[in-house]
């Protein structure tokens, strides 16, 4: 969370994030994603790599799901969450 705050001090137009939820408790994961959502609404562009596919794709204007280093699926994040194959292989559930 400190790293995100520090990055924002420079008033970037693009924020690169690598696993912002890694190692956080569920409570803090929620807080981080709430802040990411708020930053998006404020117009900040965000490029994020995240293992929590459900959370990341809910926010993504454009999402890419990789398998073995190659793009397996791409499209609007919410649409990817509705894709049965993406759900089965990467998100869980059917």
PyMOL commands that set and color helices and strands:
alter all, ss='L'
color gray80, all
select helices_A, chain A and resi 2-8+26-41+53-59+77-82+84-91
alter helices_A, ss='H'
color red, helices_A
select strands_A, chain A and resi 14-18+45-49+63-67+70-75
alter strands_A, ss='S'
color yellow, strands_A
deselect
rebuild
show_as cartoon
